[in-house]
Amino acid sequence: MDLSERLAEWMDWDGAAFLVGSCLGIFAESESFTRVKAVFWTDNPLGNALHEVLLQLVAAGVLERREEPDEQFRWASR
């Protein structure tokens, strides 16, 4: 399953960033979000960079972003 399928529905930013990291090979396919959640819930270079990737994909029109009820992302409808 590719990123467009995995982000077909709205997803909180940390889950979306985890999926991006998984697609890039940063996290193993067998890795669970709960084992690496500290990457996203603390201020650190990797978590910050993956969040920035999401924002840049929004700027490029690949993803959509909403801030309510929480910061969430999904694949942009074309």
All heavy atoms as a GROMACS GRO file, in nm:
protein
  626
    1MET      N    1   0.085  -0.117   0.000
    1MET     CA    2   0.000   0.000   0.000
    1MET      C    3   0.090   0.124   0.000
    1MET      O    4   0.185   0.132   0.077
    1MET     CB    5  -0.089  -0.003   0.125
    1MET     CG    6  -0.186   0.109   0.130
    1MET     SD    7  -0.295   0.110   0.277
    1MET     CE    8  -0.365  -0.052   0.274
    2ASP      N    9   0.061   0.219  -0.086
    2ASP     CA   10   0.145   0.339  -0.093
    2ASP      C   11   0.089   0.450  -0.005
    2ASP      O   12  -0.017   0.438   0.056
    2ASP     CB   13   0.166   0.384  -0.237
    2ASP     CG   14   0.039   0.432  -0.305
    2ASP    OD1   15  -0.056   0.471  -0.236
    2ASP    OD2   16   0.036   0.432  -0.429
    3LEU      N   17   0.163   0.560   0.002
    3LEU     CA   18   0.126   0.670   0.091
    3LEU      C   19  -0.010   0.730   0.055
    3LEU      O   20  -0.086   0.768   0.144
    3LEU     CB   21   0.236   0.777   0.088
    3LEU     CG   22   0.226   0.887   0.194
    3LEU    CD1   23   0.229   0.829   0.335
    3LEU    CD2   24   0.338   0.987   0.176
    4SER      N   25  -0.041   0.737  -0.072
    4SER     CA   26  -0.171   0.795  -0.111
    4SER      C   27  -0.287   0.711  -0.056
    4SER      O   28  -0.390   0.767  -0.016
    4SER     CB   29  -0.182   0.807  -0.263
    4SER     OG   30  -0.183   0.681  -0.325
    5GLU      N   31  -0.271   0.582  -0.050
    5GLU     CA   32  -0.375   0.495   0.006
    5GLU      C   33  -0.377   0.503   0.158
    5GLU      O   34  -0.484   0.504   0.219
    5GLU     CB   35  -0.352   0.351  -0.038
    5GLU     CG   36  -0.369   0.331  -0.188
    5GLU     CD   37  -0.325   0.195  -0.235
    5GLU    OE1   38  -0.222   0.144  -0.186
    5GLU    OE2   39  -0.394   0.140  -0.322
    6ARG      N   40  -0.260   0.510   0.218
    6ARG     CA   41  -0.252   0.516   0.364
    6ARG      C   42  -0.304   0.648   0.420
    6ARG      O   43  -0.350   0.654   0.533
    6ARG     CB   44  -0.109   0.493   0.410
    6ARG     CG   45  -0.060   0.353   0.384
    6ARG     CD   46   0.081   0.336   0.429
    6ARG     NE   47   0.129   0.203   0.398
    6ARG     CZ   48   0.248   0.159   0.430
    6ARG    NH1   49   0.333   0.237   0.494
    6ARG    NH2   50   0.284   0.036   0.399
    7LEU      N   51  -0.293   0.754   0.340
    7LEU     CA   52  -0.341   0.885   0.384
    7LEU      C   53  -0.468   0.927   0.310
    7LEU      O   54  -0.493   1.045   0.289
    7LEU     CB   55  -0.232   0.991   0.365
    7LEU     CG   56  -0.119   0.989   0.467
    7LEU    CD1   57  -0.013   1.093   0.433
    7LEU    CD2   58  -0.173   1.015   0.607
    8ALA      N   59  -0.549   0.831   0.273
    8ALA     CA   60  -0.674   0.862   0.203
    8ALA      C   61  -0.773   0.935   0.294
    8ALA      O   62  -0.853   1.016   0.247
    8ALA     CB   63  -0.737   0.733   0.149
    9GLU      N   64  -0.768   0.907   0.424
    9GLU     CA   65  -0.856   0.971   0.522
    9GLU      C   66  -0.773   1.061   0.612
    9GLU      O   67  -0.652   1.045   0.623
    9GLU     CB   68  -0.927   0.864   0.606
    9GLU     CG   69  -1.010   0.767   0.525
    9GLU     CD   70  -1.126   0.832   0.452
    9GLU    OE1   71  -1.183   0.930   0.505
    9GLU    OE2   72  -1.159   0.788   0.341
   10TRP      N   73  -0.838   1.156   0.678
   10TRP     CA   74  -0.768   1.247   0.768
   10TRP      C   75  -0.696   1.167   0.877
   10TRP      O   76  -0.752   1.073   0.933
   10TRP     CB   77  -0.865   1.345   0.834
   10TRP     CG   78  -0.918   1.448   0.739
   10TRP    CD1   79  -1.044   1.454   0.689
   10TRP    CD2   80  -0.846   1.559   0.684
   10TRP    NE1   81  -1.055   1.563   0.605
   10TRP    CE2   82  -0.936   1.629   0.601
   10TRP    CE3   83  -0.716   1.606   0.698
   10TRP    CZ2   84  -0.898   1.744   0.531
   10TRP    CZ3   85  -0.679   1.720   0.629
   10TRP    CH2   86  -0.769   1.787   0.546
   11MET      N   87  -0.572   1.208   0.905
   11MET     CA   88  -0.491   1.142   1.007
   11MET      C   89  -0.416   1.249   1.086
   11MET      O   90  -0.367   1.345   1.028
   11MET     CB   91  -0.391   1.046   0.941
   11MET     CG   92  -0.302   0.974   1.040
   11MET     SD   93  -0.192   0.855   0.959
   11MET     CE   94  -0.309   0.726   0.921
   12ASP      N   95  -0.408   1.230   1.217
   12ASP     CA   96  -0.331   1.323   1.300
   12ASP      C   97  -0.188   1.332   1.249
   12ASP      O   98  -0.134   1.236   1.193
   12ASP     CB   99  -0.331   1.278   1.446
   12ASP     CG  100  -0.466   1.301   1.514
   12ASP    OD1  101  -0.550   1.374   1.458
   12ASP    OD2  102  -0.487   1.245   1.623
   13TRP      N  103  -0.126   1.447   1.272
   13TRP     CA  104   0.005   1.475   1.213
   13TRP      C  105   0.109   1.373   1.252
   13TRP      O  106   0.192   1.335   1.169
   13TRP     CB  107   0.051   1.617   1.249
   13TRP     CG  108   0.115   1.626   1.384
   13TRP    CD1  109   0.054   1.657   1.502
   13TRP    CD2  110   0.251   1.601   1.414
   13TRP    NE1  111   0.146   1.653   1.604
   13TRP    CE2  112   0.268   1.619   1.553
   13TRP    CE3  113   0.362   1.566   1.338
   13TRP    CZ2  114   0.390   1.602   1.617
   13TRP    CZ3  115   0.485   1.549   1.403
   13TRP    CH2  116   0.498   1.567   1.540
   14ASP      N  117   0.106   1.325   1.376
   14ASP     CA  118   0.211   1.231   1.418
   14ASP      C  119   0.199   1.097   1.345
   14ASP      O  120   0.299   1.039   1.303
   14ASP     CB  121   0.213   1.213   1.570
   14ASP     CG  122   0.079   1.181   1.632
   14ASP    OD1  123  -0.023   1.174   1.559
   14ASP    OD2  124   0.074   1.166   1.756
   15GLY      N  125   0.077   1.051   1.325
   15GLY     CA  126   0.057   0.928   1.248
   15GLY      C  127   0.095   0.945   1.102
   15GLY      O  128   0.156   0.856   1.041
   16ALA      N  129   0.062   1.061   1.046
   16ALA     CA  130   0.099   1.089   0.907
   16ALA      C  131   0.251   1.098   0.893
   16ALA      O  132   0.308   1.045   0.796
   16ALA     CB  133   0.033   1.219   0.861
   17ALA      N  134   0.317   1.161   0.989
   17ALA     CA  135   0.463   1.171   0.985
   17ALA      C  136   0.527   1.033   0.999
   17ALA      O  137   0.627   1.003   0.933
   17ALA     CB  138   0.512   1.264   1.095
   18PHE      N  139   0.468   0.948   1.081
   18PHE     CA  140   0.518   0.811   1.094
   18PHE      C  141   0.507   0.737   0.961
   18PHE      O  142   0.600   0.667   0.920
   18PHE     CB  143   0.441   0.737   1.204
   18PHE     CG  144   0.474   0.591   1.214
   18PHE    CD1  145   0.596   0.550   1.264
   18PHE    CD2  146   0.383   0.495   1.174
   18PHE    CE1  147   0.628   0.415   1.275
   18PHE    CE2  148   0.414   0.360   1.184
   18PHE     CZ  149   0.536   0.320   1.233
   19LEU      N  150   0.395   0.754   0.892
   19LEU     CA  151   0.378   0.688   0.762
   19LEU      C  152   0.480   0.738   0.660
   19LEU      O  153   0.536   0.659   0.585
   19LEU     CB  154   0.236   0.710   0.708
   19LEU     CG  155   0.124   0.638   0.782
   19LEU    CD1  156  -0.011   0.674   0.720
   19LEU    CD2  157   0.146   0.488   0.782
   20VAL      N  158   0.506   0.868   0.660
   20VAL     CA  159   0.607   0.924   0.570
   20VAL      C  160   0.744   0.864   0.603
   20VAL      O  161   0.817   0.820   0.514
   20VAL     CB  162   0.611   1.078   0.577
   20VAL    CG1  163   0.733   1.133   0.505
   20VAL    CG2  164   0.484   1.137   0.518
   21GLY      N  165   0.776   0.860   0.732
   21GLY     CA  166   0.903   0.802   0.774
   21GLY      C  167   0.915   0.655   0.736
   21GLY      O  168   1.021   0.609   0.694
   22SER      N  169   0.805   0.583   0.746
   22SER     CA  170   0.805   0.441   0.707
   22SER      C  171   0.826   0.426   0.557
   22SER      O  172   0.903   0.341   0.513
   22SER     CB  173   0.673   0.376   0.747
   22SER     OG  174   0.658   0.376   0.887
   23CYS      N  175   0.758   0.510   0.478
   23CYS     CA  176   0.774   0.505   0.332
   23CYS      C  177   0.916   0.541   0.290
   23CYS      O  178   0.965   0.491   0.189
   23CYS     CB  179   0.674   0.597   0.265
   23CYS     SG  180   0.505   0.536   0.271
   24LEU      N  181   0.982   0.627   0.366
   24LEU     CA  182   1.120   0.666   0.335
   24LEU      C  183   1.222   0.564   0.386
   24LEU      O  184   1.341   0.577   0.359
   24LEU     CB  185   1.151   0.804   0.395
   24LEU     CG  186   1.078   0.921   0.333
   24LEU    CD1  187   1.104   1.048   0.413
   24LEU    CD2  188   1.120   0.940   0.188
   25GLY      N  189   1.177   0.465   0.461
   25GLY     CA  190   1.268   0.364   0.514
   25GLY      C  191   1.333   0.404   0.646
   25GLY      O  192   1.423   0.334   0.693
   26ILE      N  193   1.289   0.512   0.707
   26ILE     CA  194   1.343   0.554   0.836
   26ILE      C  195   1.299   0.456   0.944
   26ILE      O  196   1.375   0.425   1.035
   26ILE     CB  197   1.299   0.698   0.868
   26ILE    CG1  198   1.360   0.795   0.766
   26ILE    CG2  199   1.337   0.737   1.011
   26ILE    CD1  200   1.304   0.935   0.772
   27PHE      N  201   1.176   0.410   0.934
   27PHE     CA  202   1.122   0.311   1.026
   27PHE      C  203   1.097   0.183   0.949
   27PHE      O  204   1.046   0.186   0.837
   27PHE     CB  205   0.990   0.359   1.088
   27PHE     CG  206   1.001   0.495   1.152
   27PHE    CD1  207   0.934   0.603   1.099
   27PHE    CD2  208   1.078   0.514   1.265
   27PHE    CE1  209   0.943   0.728   1.157
   27PHE    CE2  210   1.089   0.639   1.324
   27PHE     CZ  211   1.022   0.746   1.269
   28ALA      N  212   1.132   0.071   1.008
   28ALA     CA  213   1.109  -0.059   0.945
   28ALA      C  214   0.960  -0.083   0.928
   28ALA      O  215   0.878  -0.032   1.005
   28ALA     CB  216   1.170  -0.169   1.030
   29GLU      N  217   0.924  -0.161   0.827
   29GLU     CA  218   0.783  -0.193   0.803
   29GLU      C  219   0.719  -0.259   0.924
   29GLU      O  220   0.601  -0.242   0.949
   29GLU     CB  221   0.768  -0.282   0.680
   29GLU     CG  222   0.790  -0.209   0.550
   29GLU     CD  223   0.759  -0.296   0.429
   29GLU    OE1  224   0.671  -0.383   0.438
   29GLU    OE2  225   0.826  -0.277   0.327
   30SER      N  226   0.799  -0.333   1.000
   30SER     CA  227   0.746  -0.403   1.116
   30SER      C  228   0.738  -0.313   1.241
   30SER      O  229   0.682  -0.353   1.342
   30SER     CB  230   0.833  -0.525   1.148
   30SER     OG  231   0.966  -0.483   1.176
   31GLU      N  232   0.793  -0.192   1.232
   31GLU     CA  233   0.795  -0.100   1.346
   31GLU      C  234   0.656  -0.046   1.374
   31GLU      O  235   0.583  -0.009   1.283
   31GLU     CB  236   0.889   0.018   1.317
   31GLU     CG  237   0.918   0.104   1.437
   31GLU     CD  238   1.009   0.034   1.536
   31GLU    OE1  239   1.126   0.016   1.503
   31GLU    OE2  240   0.960  -0.004   1.643
   32SER      N  241   0.618  -0.041   1.501
   32SER     CA  242   0.488   0.014   1.537
   32SER      C  243   0.505   0.159   1.582
   32SER      O  244   0.609   0.198   1.635
   32SER     CB  245   0.424  -0.067   1.650
   32SER     OG  246   0.495  -0.049   1.770
   33PHE      N  247   0.400   0.236   1.562
   33PHE     CA  248   0.402   0.376   1.602
   33PHE      C  249   0.430   0.389   1.751
   33PHE      O  250   0.505   0.477   1.793
   33PHE     CB  251   0.270   0.444   1.566
   33PHE     CG  252   0.260   0.584   1.618
   33PHE    CD1  253   0.324   0.688   1.554
   33PHE    CD2  254   0.187   0.611   1.733
   33PHE    CE1  255   0.316   0.818   1.603
   33PHE    CE2  256   0.178   0.740   1.782
   33PHE     CZ  257   0.243   0.843   1.717
   34THR      N  258   0.369   0.302   1.831
   34THR     CA  259   0.384   0.315   1.977
   34THR      C  260   0.528   0.300   2.023
   34THR      O  261   0.566   0.357   2.124
   34THR     CB  262   0.294   0.215   2.051
   34THR    OG1  263   0.322   0.082   2.006
   34THR    CG2  264   0.147   0.246   2.027
   35ARG      N  265   0.610   0.227   1.949
   35ARG     CA  266   0.750   0.210   1.988
   35ARG      C  267   0.835   0.333   1.956
   35ARG      O  268   0.940   0.352   2.015
   35ARG     CB  269   0.811   0.087   1.921
   35ARG     CG  270   0.757  -0.044   1.979
   35ARG     CD  271   0.830  -0.165   1.927
   35ARG     NE  272   0.973  -0.150   1.910
   35ARG     CZ  273   1.066  -0.186   1.999
   35ARG    NH1  274   1.029  -0.236   2.113
   35ARG    NH2  275   1.194  -0.171   1.972
   36VAL      N  276   0.790   0.416   1.862
   36VAL     CA  277   0.870   0.533   1.822
   36VAL      C  278   0.797   0.665   1.845
   36VAL      O  279   0.843   0.769   1.799
   36VAL     CB  280   0.915   0.521   1.674
   36VAL    CG1  281   1.006   0.401   1.653
   36VAL    CG2  282   0.795   0.516   1.581
   37LYS      N  283   0.687   0.662   1.916
   37LYS     CA  284   0.606   0.784   1.932
   37LYS      C  285   0.683   0.900   1.994
   37LYS      O  286   0.652   1.015   1.968
   37LYS     CB  287   0.479   0.755   2.011
   37LYS     CG  288   0.500   0.713   2.154
   37LYS     CD  289   0.370   0.676   2.220
   37LYS     CE  290   0.395   0.627   2.361
   37LYS     NZ  291   0.273   0.580   2.422
   38ALA      N  292   0.785   0.871   2.074
   38ALA     CA  293   0.864   0.979   2.134
   38ALA      C  294   0.931   1.066   2.028
   38ALA      O  295   0.955   1.185   2.051
   38ALA     CB  296   0.970   0.922   2.227
   39VAL      N  297   0.956   1.010   1.910
   39VAL     CA  298   1.014   1.088   1.799
   39VAL      C  299   0.921   1.204   1.764
   39VAL      O  300   0.967   1.312   1.729
   39VAL     CB  301   1.036   0.998   1.676
   39VAL    CG1  302   1.070   1.080   1.552
   39VAL    CG2  303   1.144   0.895   1.704
   40PHE      N  304   0.792   1.183   1.776
   40PHE     CA  305   0.693   1.282   1.735
   40PHE      C  306   0.642   1.366   1.852
   40PHE      O  307   0.593   1.476   1.832
   40PHE     CB  308   0.576   1.214   1.664
   40PHE     CG  309   0.623   1.124   1.554
   40PHE    CD1  310   0.626   0.986   1.571
   40PHE    CD2  311   0.669   1.177   1.436
   40PHE    CE1  312   0.672   0.904   1.471
   40PHE    CE2  313   0.716   1.095   1.334
   40PHE     CZ  314   0.718   0.959   1.352
   41TRP      N  315   0.653   1.315   1.972
   41TRP     CA  316   0.596   1.384   2.088
   41TRP      C  317   0.700   1.461   2.168
   41TRP      O  318   0.671   1.514   2.275
   41TRP     CB  319   0.526   1.283   2.177
   41TRP     CG  320   0.405   1.221   2.113
   41TRP    CD1  321   0.356   1.245   1.987
   41TRP    CD2  322   0.319   1.124   2.170
   41TRP    NE1  323   0.245   1.168   1.964
   41TRP    CE2  324   0.219   1.093   2.074
   41TRP    CE3  325   0.315   1.059   2.293
   41TRP    CZ2  326   0.119   1.001   2.098
   41TRP    CZ3  327   0.214   0.968   2.316
   41TRP    CH2  328   0.117   0.940   2.220
   42THR      N  329   0.823   1.468   2.116
   42THR     CA  330   0.928   1.549   2.178
   42THR      C  331   0.988   1.639   2.071
   42THR      O  332   0.974   1.613   1.951
   42THR     CB  333   1.039   1.463   2.240
   42THR    OG1  334   1.100   1.383   2.139
   42THR    CG2  335   0.983   1.371   2.349
   43ASP      N  336   1.057   1.742   2.114
   43ASP     CA  337   1.123   1.833   2.020
   43ASP      C  338   1.258   1.772   1.984
   43ASP      O  339   1.350   1.769   2.066
   43ASP     CB  340   1.141   1.970   2.087
   43ASP     CG  341   1.201   2.072   1.993
   43ASP    OD1  342   1.197   2.052   1.870
   43ASP    OD2  343   1.253   2.173   2.043
   44ASN      N  344   1.267   1.718   1.862
   44ASN     CA  345   1.393   1.657   1.817
   44ASN      C  346   1.404   1.672   1.666
   44ASN      O  347   1.303   1.692   1.597
   44ASN     CB  348   1.403   1.511   1.861
   44ASN     CG  349   1.303   1.423   1.791
   44ASN    OD1  350   1.325   1.388   1.676
   44ASN    ND2  351   1.192   1.390   1.856
   45PRO      N  352   1.526   1.664   1.611
   45PRO     CA  353   1.546   1.688   1.468
   45PRO      C  354   1.466   1.596   1.376
   45PRO      O  355   1.413   1.643   1.274
   45PRO     CB  356   1.697   1.668   1.449
   45PRO     CG  357   1.756   1.695   1.584
   45PRO     CD  358   1.654   1.647   1.683
   46LEU      N  359   1.456   1.469   1.407
   46LEU     CA  360   1.386   1.377   1.316
   46LEU      C  361   1.236   1.405   1.315
   46LEU      O  362   1.176   1.417   1.207
   46LEU     CB  363   1.412   1.231   1.355
   46LEU     CG  364   1.340   1.126   1.270
   46LEU    CD1  365   1.374   1.143   1.122
   46LEU    CD2  366   1.374   0.986   1.319
   47GLY      N  367   1.176   1.417   1.429
   47GLY     CA  368   1.032   1.447   1.435
   47GLY      C  369   1.000   1.580   1.371
   47GLY      O  370   0.902   1.593   1.297
   48ASN      N  371   1.083   1.680   1.397
   48ASN     CA  372   1.063   1.812   1.337
   48ASN      C  373   1.076   1.805   1.185
   48ASN      O  374   0.999   1.869   1.112
   48ASN     CB  375   1.162   1.912   1.394
   48ASN     CG  376   1.143   1.935   1.543
   48ASN    OD1  377   1.041   1.899   1.601
   48ASN    ND2  378   1.243   1.993   1.607
   49ALA      N  379   1.173   1.730   1.137
   49ALA     CA  380   1.194   1.718   0.992
   49ALA      C  381   1.077   1.648   0.924
   49ALA      O  382   1.032   1.691   0.817
   49ALA     CB  383   1.324   1.643   0.963
   50LEU      N  384   1.026   1.543   0.986
   50LEU     CA  385   0.913   1.471   0.926
   50LEU      C  386   0.788   1.559   0.925
   50LEU      O  387   0.709   1.555   0.829
   50LEU     CB  388   0.889   1.339   0.998
   50LEU     CG  389   0.995   1.233   0.972
   50LEU    CD1  390   0.977   1.114   1.065
   50LEU    CD2  391   0.993   1.188   0.827
   51HIS      N  392   0.769   1.640   1.027
   51HIS     CA  393   0.657   1.734   1.027
   51HIS      C  394   0.675   1.836   0.916
   51HIS      O  395   0.580   1.870   0.845
   51HIS     CB  396   0.646   1.804   1.163
   51HIS     CG  397   0.528   1.893   1.173
   51HIS    ND1  398   0.538   2.030   1.163
   51HIS    CD2  399   0.396   1.865   1.189
   51HIS    CE1  400   0.417   2.083   1.172
   51HIS    NE2  401   0.329   1.986   1.189
   52GLU      N  402   0.796   1.882   0.897
   52GLU     CA  403   0.824   1.978   0.790
   52GLU      C  404   0.799   1.917   0.652
   52GLU      O  405   0.751   1.985   0.561
   52GLU     CB  406   0.968   2.031   0.800
   52GLU     CG  407   1.002   2.138   0.700
   52GLU     CD  408   0.918   2.265   0.712
   52GLU    OE1  409   0.873   2.299   0.824
   52GLU    OE2  410   0.897   2.331   0.608
   53VAL      N  411   0.830   1.789   0.635
   53VAL     CA  412   0.800   1.720   0.509
   53VAL      C  413   0.651   1.726   0.482
   53VAL      O  414   0.608   1.755   0.369
   53VAL     CB  415   0.850   1.574   0.511
   53VAL    CG1  416   0.795   1.495   0.394
   53VAL    CG2  417   1.002   1.570   0.510
   54LEU      N  418   0.570   1.701   0.584
   54LEU     CA  419   0.424   1.710   0.566
   54LEU      C  420   0.384   1.850   0.520
   54LEU      O  421   0.305   1.865   0.427
   54LEU     CB  422   0.352   1.675   0.697
   54LEU     CG  423   0.364   1.532   0.746
   54LEU    CD1  424   0.304   1.520   0.885
   54LEU    CD2  425   0.296   1.434   0.649
   55LEU      N  426   0.437   1.952   0.586
   55LEU     CA  427   0.402   2.089   0.550
   55LEU      C  428   0.446   2.122   0.408
   55LEU      O  429   0.373   2.193   0.334
   55LEU     CB  430   0.465   2.187   0.649
   55LEU     CG  431   0.414   2.176   0.793
   55LEU    CD1  432   0.491   2.270   0.884
   55LEU    CD2  433   0.263   2.202   0.801
   56GLN      N  434   0.561   2.074   0.366
   56GLN     CA  435   0.609   2.098   0.230
   56GLN      C  436   0.523   2.024   0.127
   56GLN      O  437   0.501   2.074   0.016
   56GLN     CB  438   0.757   2.059   0.217
   56GLN     CG  439   0.849   2.151   0.294
   56GLN     CD  440   0.839   2.295   0.246
   56GLN    OE1  441   0.837   2.324   0.128
   56GLN    NE2  442   0.830   2.387   0.342
   57LEU      N  443   0.475   1.906   0.162
   57LEU     CA  444   0.384   1.834   0.072
   57LEU      C  445   0.250   1.907   0.060
   57LEU      O  446   0.188   1.904  -0.047
   57LEU     CB  447   0.365   1.689   0.119
   57LEU     CG  448   0.487   1.599   0.103
   57LEU    CD1  449   0.464   1.464   0.171
   57LEU    CD2  450   0.522   1.580  -0.044
   58VAL      N  451   0.208   1.973   0.166
   58VAL     CA  452   0.089   2.058   0.157
   58VAL      C  453   0.116   2.174   0.063
   58VAL      O  454   0.035   2.205  -0.026
   58VAL     CB  455   0.046   2.109   0.297
   58VAL    CG1  456  -0.061   2.217   0.286
   58VAL    CG2  457  -0.003   1.993   0.384
   59ALA      N  458   0.230   2.241   0.080
   59ALA     CA  459   0.266   2.355  -0.005
   59ALA      C  460   0.273   2.314  -0.152
   59ALA      O  461   0.240   2.394  -0.240
   59ALA     CB  462   0.399   2.414   0.040
   60ALA      N  463   0.313   2.191  -0.177
   60ALA     CA  464   0.324   2.141  -0.315
   60ALA      C  465   0.190   2.092  -0.370
   60ALA      O  466   0.181   2.054  -0.486
   60ALA     CB  467   0.428   2.029  -0.322
   61GLY      N  468   0.087   2.089  -0.285
   61GLY     CA  469  -0.045   2.044  -0.329
   61GLY      C  470  -0.065   1.894  -0.325
   61GLY      O  471  -0.166   1.844  -0.375
   62VAL      N  472   0.028   1.822  -0.266
   62VAL     CA  473   0.017   1.675  -0.259
   62VAL      C  474  -0.074   1.633  -0.143
   62VAL      O  475  -0.152   1.539  -0.156
   62VAL     CB  476   0.157   1.611  -0.242
   62VAL    CG1  477   0.148   1.461  -0.224
   62VAL    CG2  478   0.243   1.647  -0.362
   63LEU      N  479  -0.064   1.703  -0.030
   63LEU     CA  480  -0.146   1.675   0.087
   63LEU      C  481  -0.237   1.793   0.118
   63LEU      O  482  -0.209   1.906   0.078
   63LEU     CB  483  -0.059   1.648   0.211
   63LEU     CG  484   0.033   1.528   0.209
   63LEU    CD1  485   0.111   1.520   0.340
   63LEU    CD2  486  -0.044   1.399   0.185
   64GLU      N  487  -0.344   1.766   0.190
   64GLU     CA  488  -0.430   1.870   0.246
   64GLU      C  489  -0.406   1.872   0.396
   64GLU      O  490  -0.371   1.769   0.456
   64GLU     CB  491  -0.577   1.839   0.219
   64GLU     CG  492  -0.614   1.840   0.074
   64GLU     CD  493  -0.759   1.800   0.051
   64GLU    OE1  494  -0.822   1.741   0.142
   64GLU    OE2  495  -0.809   1.826  -0.058
   65ARG      N  496  -0.427   1.987   0.459
   65ARG     CA  497  -0.405   2.003   0.603
   65ARG      C  498  -0.524   2.073   0.665
   65ARG      O  499  -0.581   2.164   0.604
   65ARG     CB  500  -0.279   2.087   0.626
   65ARG     CG  501  -0.249   2.117   0.771
   65ARG     CD  502  -0.122   2.203   0.779
   65ARG     NE  503  -0.087   2.231   0.916
   65ARG     CZ  504  -0.084   2.351   0.969
   65ARG    NH1  505  -0.114   2.457   0.896
   65ARG    NH2  506  -0.050   2.368   1.095
   66ARG      N  507  -0.561   2.029   0.784
   66ARG     CA  508  -0.660   2.102   0.863
   66ARG      C  509  -0.611   2.109   1.007
   66ARG      O  510  -0.534   2.023   1.051
   66ARG     CB  511  -0.798   2.039   0.854
   66ARG     CG  512  -0.813   1.904   0.920
   66ARG     CD  513  -0.955   1.852   0.904
   66ARG     NE  514  -0.971   1.723   0.970
   66ARG     CZ  515  -1.079   1.649   0.961
   66ARG    NH1  516  -1.181   1.691   0.888
   66ARG    NH2  517  -1.087   1.533   1.024
   67GLU      N  518  -0.655   2.212   1.077
   67GLU     CA  519  -0.607   2.232   1.214
   67GLU      C  520  -0.710   2.194   1.319
   67GLU      O  521  -0.677   2.188   1.438
   67GLU     CB  522  -0.564   2.377   1.232
   67GLU     CG  523  -0.443   2.411   1.146
   67GLU     CD  524  -0.391   2.551   1.173
   67GLU    OE1  525  -0.396   2.597   1.288
   67GLU    OE2  526  -0.344   2.613   1.076
   68GLU      N  527  -0.833   2.169   1.280
   68GLU     CA  528  -0.938   2.130   1.375
   68GLU      C  529  -0.996   1.997   1.334
   68GLU      O  530  -1.018   1.974   1.216
   68GLU     CB  531  -1.049   2.236   1.377
   68GLU     CG  532  -1.004   2.372   1.427
   68GLU     CD  533  -0.962   2.371   1.573
   68GLU    OE1  534  -1.016   2.290   1.650
   68GLU    OE2  535  -0.875   2.451   1.610
   69PRO      N  536  -1.021   1.904   1.422
   69PRO     CA  537  -1.009   1.914   1.567
   69PRO      C  538  -0.865   1.912   1.617
   69PRO      O  539  -0.834   1.960   1.724
   69PRO     CB  540  -1.086   1.794   1.618
   69PRO     CG  541  -1.074   1.693   1.507
   69PRO     CD  542  -1.069   1.773   1.380
   70ASP      N  543  -0.775   1.855   1.541
   70ASP     CA  544  -0.631   1.856   1.567
   70ASP      C  545  -0.562   1.878   1.433
   70ASP      O  546  -0.626   1.870   1.329
   70ASP     CB  547  -0.583   1.723   1.627
   70ASP     CG  548  -0.638   1.699   1.766
   70ASP    OD1  549  -0.629   1.791   1.850
   70ASP    OD2  550  -0.690   1.589   1.792
   71GLU      N  551  -0.432   1.900   1.435
   71GLU     CA  552  -0.360   1.911   1.308
   71GLU      C  553  -0.362   1.776   1.239
   71GLU      O  554  -0.313   1.676   1.294
   71GLU     CB  555  -0.216   1.958   1.329
   71GLU     CG  556  -0.145   1.980   1.198
   71GLU     CD  557  -0.003   2.026   1.213
   71GLU    OE1  558   0.060   2.000   1.318
   71GLU    OE2  559   0.048   2.089   1.120
   72GLN      N  560  -0.422   1.772   1.121
   72GLN     CA  561  -0.438   1.648   1.047
   72GLN      C  562  -0.404   1.669   0.900
   72GLN      O  563  -0.412   1.781   0.848
   72GLN     CB  564  -0.582   1.596   1.058
   72GLN     CG  565  -0.622   1.561   1.200
   72GLN     CD  566  -0.764   1.511   1.207
   72GLN    OE1  567  -0.852   1.552   1.131
   72GLN    NE2  568  -0.788   1.419   1.299
   73PHE      N  569  -0.370   1.557   0.836
   73PHE     CA  570  -0.332   1.558   0.695
   73PHE      C  571  -0.403   1.445   0.622
   73PHE      O  572  -0.436   1.343   0.682
   73PHE     CB  573  -0.180   1.539   0.680
   73PHE     CG  574  -0.100   1.651   0.738
   73PHE    CD1  575  -0.065   1.651   0.873
   73PHE    CD2  576  -0.058   1.757   0.659
   73PHE    CE1  577   0.010   1.755   0.928
   73PHE    CE2  578   0.016   1.861   0.713
   73PHE     CZ  579   0.050   1.861   0.847
   74ARG      N  580  -0.425   1.462   0.492
   74ARG     CA  581  -0.472   1.355   0.404
   74ARG      C  582  -0.423   1.385   0.264
   74ARG      O  583  -0.382   1.496   0.230
   74ARG     CB  584  -0.623   1.340   0.406
   74ARG     CG  585  -0.697   1.451   0.333
   74ARG     CD  586  -0.845   1.424   0.329
   74ARG     NE  587  -0.914   1.537   0.267
   74ARG     CZ  588  -1.043   1.550   0.266
   74ARG    NH1  589  -1.121   1.459   0.323
   74ARG    NH2  590  -1.099   1.653   0.208
   75TRP      N  591  -0.423   1.280   0.181
   75TRP     CA  592  -0.383   1.293   0.042
   75TRP      C  593  -0.479   1.388  -0.027
   75TRP      O  594  -0.601   1.379  -0.007
   75TRP     CB  595  -0.385   1.156  -0.025
   75TRP     CG  596  -0.303   1.152  -0.150
   75TRP    CD1  597  -0.349   1.160  -0.277
   75TRP    CD2  598  -0.161   1.140  -0.158
   75TRP    NE1  599  -0.244   1.154  -0.366
   75TRP    CE2  600  -0.127   1.142  -0.295
   75TRP    CE3  601  -0.058   1.128  -0.065
   75TRP    CZ2  602   0.004   1.131  -0.341
   75TRP    CZ3  603   0.071   1.118  -0.110
   75TRP    CH2  604   0.102   1.119  -0.245
   76ALA      N  605  -0.429   1.478  -0.107
   76ALA     CA  606  -0.514   1.578  -0.174
   76ALA      C  607  -0.594   1.513  -0.286
   76ALA      O  608  -0.541   1.433  -0.364
   76ALA     CB  609  -0.427   1.690  -0.231
   77SER      N  610  -0.719   1.545  -0.291
   77SER     CA  611  -0.805   1.499  -0.401
   77SER      C  612  -0.766   1.574  -0.527
   77SER      O  613  -0.744   1.693  -0.525
   77SER     CB  614  -0.952   1.527  -0.369
   77SER     OG  615  -0.987   1.466  -0.248
   78ARG      N  616  -0.759   1.503  -0.636
   78ARG     CA  617  -0.719   1.568  -0.762
   78ARG      C  618  -0.827   1.553  -0.863
   78ARG      O  619  -0.897   1.467  -0.877
   78ARG     CB  620  -0.588   1.509  -0.812
   78ARG     CG  621  -0.480   1.539  -0.710
   78ARG     CD  622  -0.346   1.522  -0.773
   78ARG     NE  623  -0.247   1.537  -0.668
   78ARG     CZ  624  -0.148   1.621  -0.672
   78ARG    NH1  625  -0.131   1.698  -0.774
   78ARG    NH2  626  -0.061   1.629  -0.576
   0.00000   0.00000   0.00000
